Amino acid sequence: MASRTPVTDRILDELQRMPGCDLDTLTKNLPDLSWSQIFLEVDRLSREGVVLVTFGLERRYMLRLPEYKAESAPRPAH
């Protein structure tokens, strides 16, 4: 991952505290950041695989952290 900014840290902290929150809730929980700041950072983090974004049943973008990174998953013994 590229350098972590205060915006990055705040978004990741919030997603750890509230797994599976939607973009609107994240924006409300970080009122001093603009929607654009949050959206751009979530987009960047999503492209890097740090944050997973899905489109939920209620037509909202749902955000969560991956359970584990693929490279850290146990590999089967041969």
N, C-alpha and C positions, 0 to 999 in steps of 0.2 A: 504494500500500500504506500502511496505517496505520503508526504508529510501530513501530520494531523494538526488541524487547526482547532481553535476553541469551539467553532461551530460544529466540527466533526465530533469532538469529544462530547459536547452537550447532546447531540443527536444520539450517539451511541449509548451514552449514559441513560437517556430517556428510554431507549428501546430495551435496555437491560432491565430497567425498572418496570416497564409496561410491555412485555412481549406481545406481539400481535396487535398493536394499536394501528389505527388508520392515520392517514396523512393529516386529516383535519384535527384529530386529537393531538397529534404531535405538534402541530402549529399552535394550538391553543395552550399547550403546556410550555411552550417557549415563546411567550408573548413579545419579548424584546427582539426577536428575530423576525424578519419579514417572511411571508409565504414563499417568495422567490428564493431567498437565501436557503431556506429549508429544502425546497424542491430541488434546486440545483445541487445541493450537497447530497441529498438522498439519491438523485440520479447518478452522480459520480460514484457514490459508494455501491450502488446497485451494479454498475458496470464493472466494478472491481470485485464483485462477489462478496462484499462485506455485509451488505444489507440485501435481504430478499424482498421483492415487491410483487404482490399478487393483486388481482382484481377480485374483491370479495363479493359475496352473495348480495350484499346490500348496495352494490354499485359504488364501492369505496375502495381506494387503494390501501391495501393492508401491508404493514411493514413488520419485519422481524429479522432477528439475527439468525444466521444458520446455526444448526446444532453443533456442527463440527466442520472443520475444513477437510476437504478430500485428501490432501496430502498427509493429514495427521491420523486418518482412519487406519485401523489395524489391517494389515495385509495377510491374506491366508498363507499358511506355510505350504511349501511344495515338497 
